[in-house]
Amino acid sequence: DGKWFREGHGVDPDIEVDENLAEMAKGNDVQLDRAITEIKNALKNKGYNAPVTPAYEKRN
């Protein structure tokens, strides 16, 4: 169609977290902290169901 695309553009995030340079200078990763918070909330609200290990296949 003759349109340009943004080279090197990956997938847009579901949750955007602004970079905080002051926190980064202190060694804090605000994006990782937010991700951990989201995972904890999802586990608290939805729980966790461990996957079932499939039966071993017979190989004889």
Secondary structure, DSSP 8 states (H G I E B T S, - for coil): ------TT-----SS-----HHHHHTT--HHHHHHHHHHHHHHHHH--------------
